[in-house]
Amino acid sequence: METAKVGHHVSLGRWEPFIEALVVANLVALAFETLPTLSSFWHEALWAFEVFCAAVYTIEYGIRLFLARPRWKYVTSFYGIIDLLAILPFYLMAAFNLQAVRAFRLLRLLRLFKLVRYTHAIERFRRAFLIVRDDLVLFGVVALIVLYLSGIGIYHFEHDAQPEKFTSVFDSLWWAVATLTTVGYGDIYPITPGGRMFTFIVLVLGLGSIAVPSGLFASALSRIRAEDAAQREAATEKAVERHWSD
């Protein structure tokens, strides 16, 4: 098997597209298992496919673990944890009683994160996150404070008018979450003039709660893409220079 090592990350070369396709097929099979009219033949076929997938993922995990240096860095890394979670549900299904199987099957959705390994764009997202991490943490703290203040504010405006909906600050926090994120489910809303004016202010703040992090992240991504383009251009120029010097 063709392999390559980059630090504690082991690349399986040309086998990686096969594993990627297998993850997608496995998730599709999970959806087919829910069909009420599925015959026993297809139930057995899908189970056989699940066993095959688990075997492939187990072998993949073993190879990566064997080749990784140092091994503990791979085991505790994001990719190592995802690889382990991809095979864990199968062995849990085999070890526990059938009543718990359905719950463990849902854990197979974690295999979707294995696709992260094969997507180069995810690496750009990771680098962009590292650039704006401090800003996002600060903004997250401020957003939590605004969320809490919004819950308290709407409670005092609406509790007397709607005691069955704005029962406590905790119930009001649900309204604050739906309003600050501009979702607006409509299950709970203000009816007093003061509450409506307060809601207008919260809605304006809610637009910022989405726009500011998005702008920060988009700016960081643009910077990363520009750096990658500059590196590719520099590499191309060096290759041309070596060609002409030879």
Secondary structure, DSSP 4 states (H G I P E B T S, - for coil): ---EEETTEEE-GGGHHHHHHHHHHHHHHHHHTT-TT--HHHHHHHHHHHHHHHHHHHHHHHHHHHH-SSHHHHHHSHHHHHHHHHHHHHHHHHHS-GGGHHHHHHGGGGGGGGGGGG-HHHHHHHHHHHHHHHHHHHHHHHHHHHHHHHHHHHHHHHTTT-TTTS-SHHHHHHHHHHHHTT---SSS---SHHHHHHHHHHHHHHHHHHHHHHHHHHHHHHHHHHHHHHHHHHHHHHHHHHHHH-
